[in-house]
């Protein structure tokens, strides 16, 4: 539980800074920060759920968490793509970072 908040904040900050990167070195630095946040966030929710759920219900809880993540991936990508098509890529990135916070 102590890693999830900072990881989300790191990813959201990088997403909001990415449209402001004016050249390749700045873009690489922002992408590095973004990947660090993603790495921190990778296994933290699974470990947290494993600690919270009783051992006999653990498989079902992890399957439900995975299903919710897949649904979120599909709907989130569709929403961001539609936002980018209608309002532009910068607006889509800013909206995504705002949603994470």
PDB file as gemmi writes it, atoms N, CA and C in Angstrom:
CRYST1    1.000    1.000    1.000  90.00  90.00  90.00 P 1                      
ATOM      1  N   UNK A   1       0.784  -1.190   0.000  1.00  0.00           N  
ATOM      2  CA  UNK A   1       0.000   0.000   0.000  1.00  0.00           C  
ATOM      3  C   UNK A   1       0.835   1.266   0.000  1.00  0.00           C  
ATOM      4  N   UNK A   2       2.086   1.210   0.439  1.00  0.00           N  
ATOM      5  CA  UNK A   2       2.900   2.425   0.526  1.00  0.00           C  
ATOM      6  C   UNK A   2       3.514   2.816  -0.802  1.00  0.00           C  
ATOM      7  N   UNK A   3       3.460   1.956  -1.795  1.00  0.00           N  
ATOM      8  CA  UNK A   3       4.090   2.229  -3.085  1.00  0.00           C  
ATOM      9  C   UNK A   3       3.084   2.748  -4.106  1.00  0.00           C  
ATOM     10  N   UNK A   4       1.818   2.390  -3.953  1.00  0.00           N  
ATOM     11  CA  UNK A   4       0.825   2.685  -4.980  1.00  0.00           C  
ATOM     12  C   UNK A   4       0.643   4.191  -5.178  1.00  0.00           C  
ATOM     13  N   UNK A   5       0.480   4.944  -4.112  1.00  0.00           N  
ATOM     14  CA  UNK A   5       0.274   6.389  -4.224  1.00  0.00           C  
ATOM     15  C   UNK A   5       1.424   7.116  -4.908  1.00  0.00           C  
ATOM     16  N   UNK A   6       2.666   6.945  -4.436  1.00  0.00           N  
ATOM     17  CA  UNK A   6       3.781   7.606  -5.111  1.00  0.00           C  
ATOM     18  C   UNK A   6       3.967   7.155  -6.562  1.00  0.00           C  
ATOM     19  N   UNK A   7       3.679   5.892  -6.846  1.00  0.00           N  
ATOM     20  CA  UNK A   7       3.817   5.407  -8.221  1.00  0.00           C  
ATOM     21  C   UNK A   7       2.809   6.081  -9.139  1.00  0.00           C  
ATOM     22  N   UNK A   8       1.577   6.221  -8.681  1.00  0.00           N  
ATOM     23  CA  UNK A   8       0.554   6.887  -9.492  1.00  0.00           C  
ATOM     24  C   UNK A   8       0.905   8.358  -9.680  1.00  0.00           C  
ATOM     25  N   UNK A   9       1.381   9.012  -8.633  1.00  0.00           N  
ATOM     26  CA  UNK A   9       1.767  10.419  -8.745  1.00  0.00           C  
ATOM     27  C   UNK A   9       2.938  10.608  -9.704  1.00  0.00           C  
ATOM     28  N   UNK A  10       3.900   9.700  -9.670  1.00  0.00           N  
ATOM     29  CA  UNK A  10       5.042   9.774 -10.576  1.00  0.00           C  
ATOM     30  C   UNK A  10       4.592   9.615 -12.019  1.00  0.00           C  
ATOM     31  N   UNK A  11       3.748   8.628 -12.288  1.00  0.00           N  
ATOM     32  CA  UNK A  11       3.253   8.418 -13.648  1.00  0.00           C  
ATOM     33  C   UNK A  11       2.417   9.601 -14.119  1.00  0.00           C  
ATOM     34  N   UNK A  12       1.545  10.110 -13.261  1.00  0.00           N  
ATOM     35  CA  UNK A  12       0.691  11.238 -13.635  1.00  0.00           C  
ATOM     36  C   UNK A  12       1.517  12.494 -13.906  1.00  0.00           C  
ATOM     37  N   UNK A  13       2.536  12.729 -13.099  1.00  0.00           N  
ATOM     38  CA  UNK A  13       3.393  13.896 -13.321  1.00  0.00           C  
ATOM     39  C   UNK A  13       4.116  13.790 -14.654  1.00  0.00           C  
ATOM     40  N   UNK A  14       4.608  12.603 -14.971  1.00  0.00           N  
ATOM     41  CA  UNK A  14       5.301  12.419 -16.246  1.00  0.00           C  
ATOM     42  C   UNK A  14       4.339  12.584 -17.419  1.00  0.00           C  
ATOM     43  N   UNK A  15       3.126  12.061 -17.290  1.00  0.00           N  
ATOM     44  CA  UNK A  15       2.141  12.228 -18.367  1.00  0.00           C  
ATOM     45  C   UNK A  15       1.821  13.696 -18.604  1.00  0.00           C  
ATOM     46  N   UNK A  16       1.710  14.454 -17.536  1.00  0.00           N  
ATOM     47  CA  UNK A  16       1.384  15.871 -17.699  1.00  0.00           C  
ATOM     48  C   UNK A  16       2.569  16.664 -18.236  1.00  0.00           C  
ATOM     49  N   UNK A  17       3.798  16.202 -18.008  1.00  0.00           N  
ATOM     50  CA  UNK A  17       4.982  16.897 -18.513  1.00  0.00           C  
ATOM     51  C   UNK A  17       5.320  16.517 -19.951  1.00  0.00           C  
ATOM     52  N   UNK A  18       4.856  15.353 -20.414  1.00  0.00           N  
ATOM     53  CA  UNK A  18       5.271  14.873 -21.734  1.00  0.00           C  
ATOM     54  C   UNK A  18       4.917  15.836 -22.869  1.00  0.00           C  
ATOM     55  N   UNK A  19       3.711  16.407 -22.916  1.00  0.00           N  
ATOM     56  CA  UNK A  19       3.431  17.342 -24.012  1.00  0.00           C  
ATOM     57  C   UNK A  19       4.293  18.599 -23.977  1.00  0.00           C  
ATOM     58  N   UNK A  20       4.904  18.891 -22.851  1.00  0.00           N  
ATOM     59  CA  UNK A  20       5.736  20.083 -22.720  1.00  0.00           C  
ATOM     60  C   UNK A  20       7.187  19.841 -23.126  1.00  0.00           C  
ATOM     61  N   UNK A  21       7.556  18.583 -23.370  1.00  0.00           N  
ATOM     62  CA  UNK A  21       8.928  18.268 -23.783  1.00  0.00           C  
ATOM     63  C   UNK A  21       9.151  18.806 -25.194  1.00  0.00           C  
ATOM     64  N   UNK A  22      10.148  19.666 -25.340  1.00  0.00           N  
ATOM     65  CA  UNK A  22      10.365  20.346 -26.615  1.00  0.00           C  
ATOM     66  C   UNK A  22      11.383  19.668 -27.514  1.00  0.00           C  
ATOM     67  N   UNK A  23      12.207  18.789 -26.958  1.00  0.00           N  
ATOM     68  CA  UNK A  23      13.197  18.113 -27.790  1.00  0.00           C  
ATOM     69  C   UNK A  23      13.391  16.684 -27.284  1.00  0.00           C  
ATOM     70  N   UNK A  24      14.229  15.941 -27.985  1.00  0.00           N  
ATOM     71  CA  UNK A  24      14.413  14.524 -27.683  1.00  0.00           C  
ATOM     72  C   UNK A  24      14.984  14.269 -26.287  1.00  0.00           C  
ATOM     73  N   UNK A  25      16.004  14.988 -25.822  1.00  0.00           N  
ATOM     74  CA  UNK A  25      16.501  14.719 -24.464  1.00  0.00           C  
ATOM     75  C   UNK A  25      15.443  14.935 -23.380  1.00  0.00           C  
ATOM     76  N   UNK A  26      14.639  15.986 -23.534  1.00  0.00           N  
ATOM     77  CA  UNK A  26      13.576  16.212 -22.549  1.00  0.00           C  
ATOM     78  C   UNK A  26      12.529  15.104 -22.608  1.00  0.00           C  
ATOM     79  N   UNK A  27      12.173  14.690 -23.818  1.00  0.00           N  
ATOM     80  CA  UNK A  27      11.192  13.608 -23.965  1.00  0.00           C  
ATOM     81  C   UNK A  27      11.721  12.317 -23.358  1.00  0.00           C  
ATOM     82  N   UNK A  28      13.005  12.031 -23.560  1.00  0.00           N  
ATOM     83  CA  UNK A  28      13.598  10.814 -22.978  1.00  0.00           C  
ATOM     84  C   UNK A  28      13.590  10.872 -21.455  1.00  0.00           C  
ATOM     85  N   UNK A  29      13.883  12.036 -20.893  1.00  0.00           N  
ATOM     86  CA  UNK A  29      13.871  12.176 -19.434  1.00  0.00           C  
ATOM     87  C   UNK A  29      12.463  11.962 -18.877  1.00  0.00           C  
ATOM     88  N   UNK A  30      11.467  12.533 -19.542  1.00  0.00           N  
ATOM     89  CA  UNK A  30      10.085  12.366 -19.084  1.00  0.00           C  
ATOM     90  C   UNK A  30       9.654  10.908 -19.218  1.00  0.00           C  
ATOM     91  N   UNK A  31      10.016  10.265 -20.321  1.00  0.00           N  
ATOM     92  CA  UNK A  31       9.668   8.855 -20.504  1.00  0.00           C  
ATOM     93  C   UNK A  31      10.360   7.970 -19.468  1.00  0.00           C  
ATOM     94  N   UNK A  32      11.559   8.338 -19.056  1.00  0.00           N  
ATOM     95  CA  UNK A  32      12.244   7.594 -18.002  1.00  0.00           C  
ATOM     96  C   UNK A  32      11.472   7.700 -16.682  1.00  0.00           C  
ATOM     97  N   UNK A  33      11.024   8.910 -16.358  1.00  0.00           N  
ATOM     98  CA  UNK A  33      10.231   9.098 -15.133  1.00  0.00           C  
ATOM     99  C   UNK A  33       8.923   8.317 -15.221  1.00  0.00           C  
ATOM    100  N   UNK A  34       8.301   8.351 -16.386  1.00  0.00           N  
ATOM    101  CA  UNK A  34       7.043   7.635 -16.595  1.00  0.00           C  
ATOM    102  C   UNK A  34       7.248   6.135 -16.410  1.00  0.00           C  
ATOM    103  N   UNK A  35       8.327   5.610 -16.969  1.00  0.00           N  
ATOM    104  CA  UNK A  35       8.584   4.168 -16.837  1.00  0.00           C  
ATOM    105  C   UNK A  35       8.932   3.796 -15.397  1.00  0.00           C  
ATOM    106  N   UNK A  36       9.582   4.692 -14.667  1.00  0.00           N  
ATOM    107  CA  UNK A  36       9.864   4.413 -13.253  1.00  0.00           C  
ATOM    108  C   UNK A  36       8.563   4.299 -12.462  1.00  0.00           C  
ATOM    109  N   UNK A  37       7.621   5.191 -12.724  1.00  0.00           N  
ATOM    110  CA  UNK A  37       6.319   5.103 -12.066  1.00  0.00           C  
ATOM    111  C   UNK A  37       5.584   3.834 -12.438  1.00  0.00           C  
ATOM    112  N   UNK A  38       5.652   3.457 -13.711  1.00  0.00           N  
ATOM    113  CA  UNK A  38       5.007   2.222 -14.156  1.00  0.00           C  
ATOM    114  C   UNK A  38       5.631   0.986 -13.542  1.00  0.00           C  
ATOM    115  N   UNK A  39       6.941   1.013 -13.383  1.00  0.00           N  
ATOM    116  CA  UNK A  39       7.630  -0.119 -12.765  1.00  0.00           C  
ATOM    117  C   UNK A  39       7.227  -0.266 -11.301  1.00  0.00           C  
ATOM    118  N   UNK A  40       7.168   0.857 -10.598  1.00  0.00           N  
ATOM    119  CA  UNK A  40       6.732   0.810  -9.199  1.00  0.00           C  
ATOM    120  C   UNK A  40       5.302   0.298  -9.071  1.00  0.00           C  
ATOM    121  N   UNK A  41       4.473   0.666 -10.033  1.00  0.00           N  
ATOM    122  CA  UNK A  41       3.060   0.297  -9.966  1.00  0.00           C  
ATOM    123  C   UNK A  41       2.799  -1.122 -10.452  1.00  0.00           C  
ATOM    124  N   UNK A  42       3.758  -1.734 -11.127  1.00  0.00           N  
ATOM    125  CA  UNK A  42       3.547  -3.034 -11.749  1.00  0.00           C  
ATOM    126  C   UNK A  42       2.965  -4.109 -10.858  1.00  0.00           C  
ATOM    127  N   UNK A  43       3.627  -4.448  -9.802  1.00  0.00           N  
ATOM    128  CA  UNK A  43       3.172  -5.564  -8.970  1.00  0.00           C  
ATOM    129  C   UNK A  43       2.575  -5.122  -7.635  1.00  0.00           C  
ATOM    130  N   UNK A  44       2.565  -3.844  -7.350  1.00  0.00           N  
ATOM    131  CA  UNK A  44       2.080  -3.374  -6.048  1.00  0.00           C  
ATOM    132  C   UNK A  44       0.608  -3.706  -5.786  1.00  0.00           C  
ATOM    133  N   UNK A  45      -0.311  -3.487  -6.736  1.00  0.00           N  
ATOM    134  CA  UNK A  45      -1.710  -3.826  -6.438  1.00  0.00           C  
ATOM    135  C   UNK A  45      -1.932  -5.319  -6.203  1.00  0.00           C  
ATOM    136  N   UNK A  46      -1.224  -6.166  -6.943  1.00  0.00           N  
ATOM    137  CA  UNK A  46      -1.359  -7.611  -6.750  1.00  0.00           C  
ATOM    138  C   UNK A  46      -0.852  -8.022  -5.373  1.00  0.00           C  
ATOM    139  N   UNK A  47       0.282  -7.488  -4.977  1.00  0.00           N  
ATOM    140  CA  UNK A  47       0.821  -7.813  -3.655  1.00  0.00           C  
ATOM    141  C   UNK A  47      -0.098  -7.301  -2.551  1.00  0.00           C  
ATOM    142  N   UNK A  48      -0.656  -6.133  -2.743  1.00  0.00           N  
ATOM    143  CA  UNK A  48      -1.566  -5.566  -1.741  1.00  0.00           C  
ATOM    144  C   UNK A  48      -2.832  -6.415  -1.621  1.00  0.00           C  
ATOM    145  N   UNK A  49      -3.393  -6.815  -2.758  1.00  0.00           N  
ATOM    146  CA  UNK A  49      -4.596  -7.660  -2.727  1.00  0.00           C  
ATOM    147  C   UNK A  49      -4.298  -9.013  -2.106  1.00  0.00           C  
ATOM    148  N   UNK A  50      -3.130  -9.564  -2.375  1.00  0.00           N  
ATOM    149  CA  UNK A  50      -2.749 -10.850  -1.796  1.00  0.00           C  
ATOM    150  C   UNK A  50      -2.682 -10.764  -0.275  1.00  0.00           C  
ATOM    151  N   UNK A  51      -2.203  -9.656   0.232  1.00  0.00           N  
ATOM    152  CA  UNK A  51      -2.119  -9.479   1.685  1.00  0.00           C  
ATOM    153  C   UNK A  51      -3.482  -9.271   2.339  1.00  0.00           C  
ATOM    154  N   UNK A  52      -4.438  -8.715   1.608  1.00  0.00           N  
ATOM    155  CA  UNK A  52      -5.741  -8.394   2.187  1.00  0.00           C  
ATOM    156  C   UNK A  52      -6.733  -9.552   2.182  1.00  0.00           C  
ATOM    157  N   UNK A  53      -6.615 -10.455   1.203  1.00  0.00           N  
ATOM    158  CA  UNK A  53      -7.630 -11.492   0.990  1.00  0.00           C  
ATOM    159  C   UNK A  53      -7.198 -12.788   1.665  1.00  0.00           C  
ATOM    160  N   UNK A  54      -8.173 -13.500   2.209  1.00  0.00           N  
ATOM    161  CA  UNK A  54      -7.893 -14.807   2.822  1.00  0.00           C  
ATOM    162  C   UNK A  54      -7.394 -15.784   1.759  1.00  0.00           C  
ATOM    163  N   UNK A  55      -6.606 -16.756   2.179  1.00  0.00           N  
ATOM    164  CA  UNK A  55      -5.966 -17.665   1.223  1.00  0.00           C  
ATOM    165  C   UNK A  55      -6.963 -18.475   0.405  1.00  0.00           C  
ATOM    166  N   UNK A  56      -8.122 -18.817   0.959  1.00  0.00           N  
ATOM    167  CA  UNK A  56      -9.087 -19.611   0.197  1.00  0.00           C  
ATOM    168  C   UNK A  56      -9.799 -18.792  -0.881  1.00  0.00           C  
ATOM    169  N   UNK A  57      -9.819 -17.478  -0.777  1.00  0.00           N  
ATOM    170  CA  UNK A  57     -10.467 -16.627  -1.777  1.00  0.00           C  
ATOM    171  C   UNK A  57      -9.461 -15.869  -2.638  1.00  0.00           C  
ATOM    172  N   UNK A  58      -8.189 -16.150  -2.463  1.00  0.00           N  
ATOM    173  CA  UNK A  58      -7.143 -15.390  -3.144  1.00  0.00           C  
ATOM    174  C   UNK A  58      -7.202 -15.536  -4.665  1.00  0.00           C  
ATOM    175  N   UNK A  59      -7.400 -16.747  -5.169  1.00  0.00           N  
ATOM    176  CA  UNK A  59      -7.430 -16.953  -6.621  1.00  0.00           C  
ATOM    177  C   UNK A  59      -8.583 -16.185  -7.259  1.00  0.00           C  
ATOM    178  N   UNK A  60      -9.735 -16.226  -6.643  1.00  0.00           N  
ATOM    179  CA  UNK A  60     -10.892 -15.509  -7.174  1.00  0.00           C  
ATOM    180  C   UNK A  60     -10.669 -13.994  -7.134  1.00  0.00           C  
ATOM    181  N   UNK A  61     -10.092 -13.502  -6.062  1.00  0.00           N  
ATOM    182  CA  UNK A  61      -9.839 -12.062  -5.942  1.00  0.00           C  
ATOM    183  C   UNK A  61      -8.836 -11.589  -6.987  1.00  0.00           C  
ATOM    184  N   UNK A  62      -7.781 -12.363  -7.202  1.00  0.00           N  
ATOM    185  CA  UNK A  62      -6.786 -11.974  -8.198  1.00  0.00           C  
ATOM    186  C   UNK A  62      -7.351 -12.051  -9.611  1.00  0.00           C  
ATOM    187  N   UNK A  63      -8.210 -13.050  -9.878  1.00  0.00           N  
ATOM    188  CA  UNK A  63      -8.844 -13.146 -11.193  1.00  0.00           C  
ATOM    189  C   UNK A  63      -9.776 -11.964 -11.430  1.00  0.00           C  
ATOM    190  N   UNK A  64     -10.515 -11.573 -10.405  1.00  0.00           N  
ATOM    191  CA  UNK A  64     -11.408 -10.423 -10.523  1.00  0.00           C  
ATOM    192  C   UNK A  64     -10.612  -9.141 -10.743  1.00  0.00           C  
ATOM    193  N   UNK A  65      -9.501  -9.007 -10.039  1.00  0.00           N  
ATOM    194  CA  UNK A  65      -8.659  -7.836 -10.216  1.00  0.00           C  
ATOM    195  C   UNK A  65      -8.088  -7.783 -11.633  1.00  0.00           C  
ATOM    196  N   UNK A  66      -7.678  -8.917 -12.156  1.00  0.00           N  
ATOM    197  CA  UNK A  66      -7.142  -8.979 -13.514  1.00  0.00           C  
ATOM    198  C   UNK A  66      -8.217  -8.635 -14.548  1.00  0.00           C  
ATOM    199  N   UNK A  67      -9.427  -9.146 -14.342  1.00  0.00           N  
ATOM    200  CA  UNK A  67     -10.528  -8.850 -15.254  1.00  0.00           C  
ATOM    201  C   UNK A  67     -10.861  -7.363 -15.243  1.00  0.00           C  
ATOM    202  N   UNK A  68     -10.906  -6.771 -14.065  1.00  0.00           N  
ATOM    203  CA  UNK A  68     -11.173  -5.334 -13.963  1.00  0.00           C  
ATOM    204  C   UNK A  68     -10.074  -4.528 -14.656  1.00  0.00           C  
ATOM    205  N   UNK A  69      -8.833  -4.972 -14.522  1.00  0.00           N  
ATOM    206  CA  UNK A  69      -7.732  -4.300 -15.198  1.00  0.00           C  
ATOM    207  C   UNK A  69      -7.836  -4.389 -16.710  1.00  0.00           C  
ATOM    208  N   UNK A  70      -8.243  -5.547 -17.218  1.00  0.00           N  
ATOM    209  CA  UNK A  70      -8.412  -5.712 -18.664  1.00  0.00           C  
ATOM    210  C   UNK A  70      -9.532  -4.827 -19.197  1.00  0.00           C  
ATOM    211  N   UNK A  71     -10.635  -4.765 -18.465  1.00  0.00           N  
ATOM    212  CA  UNK A  71     -11.749  -3.899 -18.878  1.00  0.00           C  
ATOM    213  C   UNK A  71     -11.312  -2.437 -18.853  1.00  0.00           C  
ATOM    214  N   UNK A  72     -10.574  -2.055 -17.816  1.00  0.00           N  
ATOM    215  CA  UNK A  72     -10.065  -0.691 -17.740  1.00  0.00           C  
ATOM    216  C   UNK A  72      -9.104  -0.368 -18.867  1.00  0.00           C  
ATOM    217  N   UNK A  73      -8.274  -1.335 -19.251  1.00  0.00           N  
ATOM    218  CA  UNK A  73      -7.340  -1.124 -20.354  1.00  0.00           C  
ATOM    219  C   UNK A  73      -8.085  -0.884 -21.659  1.00  0.00           C  
ATOM    220  N   UNK A  74      -9.105  -1.675 -21.914  1.00  0.00           N  
ATOM    221  CA  UNK A  74      -9.869  -1.524 -23.153  1.00  0.00           C  
ATOM    222  C   UNK A  74     -10.658  -0.214 -23.183  1.00  0.00           C  
ATOM    223  N   UNK A  75     -11.372   0.085 -22.124  1.00  0.00           N  
ATOM    224  CA  UNK A  75     -12.178   1.308 -22.122  1.00  0.00           C  
ATOM    225  C   UNK A  75     -11.306   2.561 -22.027  1.00  0.00           C  
ATOM    226  N   UNK A  76     -10.217   2.477 -21.275  1.00  0.00           N  
ATOM    227  CA  UNK A  76      -9.327   3.627 -21.162  1.00  0.00           C  
ATOM    228  C   UNK A  76      -8.647   3.969 -22.476  1.00  0.00           C  
ATOM    229  N   UNK A  77      -8.161   2.960 -23.177  1.00  0.00           N  
ATOM    230  CA  UNK A  77      -7.514   3.201 -24.467  1.00  0.00           C  
ATOM    231  C   UNK A  77      -8.506   3.768 -25.478  1.00  0.00           C  
ATOM    232  N   UNK A  78      -9.722   3.271 -25.456  1.00  0.00           N  
ATOM    233  CA  UNK A  78     -10.751   3.788 -26.357  1.00  0.00           C  
ATOM    234  C   UNK A  78     -11.076   5.244 -26.039  1.00  0.00           C  
ATOM    235  N   UNK A  79     -11.209   5.562 -24.765  1.00  0.00           N  
ATOM    236  CA  UNK A  79     -11.532   6.934 -24.363  1.00  0.00           C  
ATOM    237  C   UNK A  79     -10.398   7.900 -24.695  1.00  0.00           C  
ATOM    238  N   UNK A  80      -9.161   7.491 -24.447  1.00  0.00           N  
ATOM    239  CA  UNK A  80      -8.024   8.369 -24.752  1.00  0.00           C  
ATOM    240  C   UNK A  80      -7.882   8.551 -26.261  1.00  0.00           C  
ATOM    241  N   UNK A  81      -8.078   7.481 -27.030  1.00  0.00           N  
ATOM    242  CA  UNK A  81      -8.019   7.594 -28.487  1.00  0.00           C  
ATOM    243  C   UNK A  81      -9.094   8.513 -29.033  1.00  0.00           C  
ATOM    244  N   UNK A  82     -10.305   8.396 -28.510  1.00  0.00           N  
ATOM    245  CA  UNK A  82     -11.389   9.276 -28.955  1.00  0.00           C  
ATOM    246  C   UNK A  82     -11.107  10.723 -28.573  1.00  0.00           C  
ATOM    247  N   UNK A  83     -10.588  10.939 -27.377  1.00  0.00           N  
ATOM    248  CA  UNK A  83     -10.244  12.296 -26.946  1.00  0.00           C  
ATOM    249  C   UNK A  83      -9.154  12.884 -27.832  1.00  0.00           C  
ATOM    250  N   UNK A  84      -8.151  12.081 -28.171  1.00  0.00           N  
ATOM    251  CA  UNK A  84      -7.074  12.558 -29.040  1.00  0.00           C  
ATOM    252  C   UNK A  84      -7.591  12.869 -30.439  1.00  0.00           C  
ATOM    253  N   UNK A  85      -8.503  12.045 -30.944  1.00  0.00           N  
ATOM    254  CA  UNK A  85      -9.049  12.280 -32.282  1.00  0.00           C  
ATOM    255  C   UNK A  85      -9.897  13.548 -32.327  1.00  0.00           C  
ATOM    256  N   UNK A  86     -10.612  13.822 -31.255  1.00  0.00           N  
ATOM    257  CA  UNK A  86     -11.518  14.973 -31.246  1.00  0.00           C  
ATOM    258  C   UNK A  86     -10.802  16.262 -30.836  1.00  0.00           C  
ATOM    259  N   UNK A  87     -10.002  16.198 -29.766  1.00  0.00           N  
ATOM    260  CA  UNK A  87      -9.427  17.410 -29.184  1.00  0.00           C  
ATOM    261  C   UNK A  87      -7.918  17.551 -29.375  1.00  0.00           C  
ATOM    262  N   UNK A  88      -7.232  16.491 -29.801  1.00  0.00           N  
ATOM    263  CA  UNK A  88      -5.789  16.541 -29.990  1.00  0.00           C  
ATOM    264  C   UNK A  88      -5.044  15.729 -28.939  1.00  0.00           C  
ATOM    265  N   UNK A  89      -3.820  15.367 -29.277  1.00  0.00           N  
ATOM    266  CA  UNK A  89      -3.012  14.516 -28.408  1.00  0.00           C  
ATOM    267  C   UNK A  89      -2.638  15.153 -27.084  1.00  0.00           C  
ATOM    268  N   UNK A  90      -2.343  16.454 -27.107  1.00  0.00           N  
ATOM    269  CA  UNK A  90      -1.950  17.122 -25.859  1.00  0.00           C  
ATOM    270  C   UNK A  90      -3.099  17.123 -24.852  1.00  0.00           C  
ATOM    271  N   UNK A  91      -4.291  17.392 -25.326  1.00  0.00           N  
ATOM    272  CA  UNK A  91      -5.458  17.378 -24.439  1.00  0.00           C  
ATOM    273  C   UNK A  91      -5.699  15.986 -23.875  1.00  0.00           C  
ATOM    274  N   UNK A  92      -5.531  14.972 -24.718  1.00  0.00           N  
ATOM    275  CA  UNK A  92      -5.729  13.591 -24.256  1.00  0.00           C  
ATOM    276  C   UNK A  92      -4.721  13.225 -23.170  1.00  0.00           C  
ATOM    277  N   UNK A  93      -3.461  13.615 -23.346  1.00  0.00           N  
ATOM    278  CA  UNK A  93      -2.438  13.312 -22.339  1.00  0.00           C  
ATOM    279  C   UNK A  93      -2.716  14.058 -21.035  1.00  0.00           C  
ATOM    280  N   UNK A  94      -3.102  15.320 -21.126  1.00  0.00           N  
ATOM    281  CA  UNK A  94      -3.391  16.097 -19.918  1.00  0.00           C  
ATOM    282  C   UNK A  94      -4.602  15.530 -19.183  1.00  0.00           C  
ATOM    283  N   UNK A  95      -5.625  15.129 -19.936  1.00  0.00           N  
ATOM    284  CA  UNK A  95      -6.811  14.549 -19.303  1.00  0.00           C  
ATOM    285  C   UNK A  95      -6.480  13.227 -18.624  1.00  0.00           C  
ATOM    286  N   UNK A  96      -5.630  12.432 -19.242  1.00  0.00           N  
ATOM    287  CA  UNK A  96      -5.244  11.154 -18.649  1.00  0.00           C  
ATOM    288  C   UNK A  96      -4.474  11.364 -17.350  1.00  0.00           C  
ATOM    289  N   UNK A  97      -3.544  12.297 -17.344  1.00  0.00           N  
ATOM    290  CA  UNK A  97      -2.788  12.546 -16.112  1.00  0.00           C  
ATOM    291  C   UNK A  97      -3.696  13.113 -15.025  1.00  0.00           C  
ATOM    292  N   UNK A  98      -4.652  13.949 -15.396  1.00  0.00           N  
ATOM    293  CA  UNK A  98      -5.602  14.468 -14.413  1.00  0.00           C  
ATOM    294  C   UNK A  98      -6.493  13.387 -13.847  1.00  0.00           C  
ATOM    295  N   UNK A  99      -6.856  12.422 -14.673  1.00  0.00           N  
ATOM    296  CA  UNK A  99      -7.697  11.318 -14.215  1.00  0.00           C  
ATOM    297  C   UNK A  99      -6.958  10.463 -13.189  1.00  0.00           C  
ATOM    298  N   UNK A 100      -5.656  10.278 -13.370  1.00  0.00           N  
ATOM    299  CA  UNK A 100      -4.883   9.475 -12.428  1.00  0.00           C  
ATOM    300  C   UNK A 100      -4.783  10.139 -11.060  1.00  0.00           C  
ATOM    301  N   UNK A 101      -4.746  11.442 -11.053  1.00  0.00           N  
ATOM    302  CA  UNK A 101      -4.641  12.140  -9.768  1.00  0.00           C  
ATOM    303  C   UNK A 101      -5.993  12.229  -9.127  1.00  0.00           C  
TER     304      UNK A 101                                                      
END                                                                             
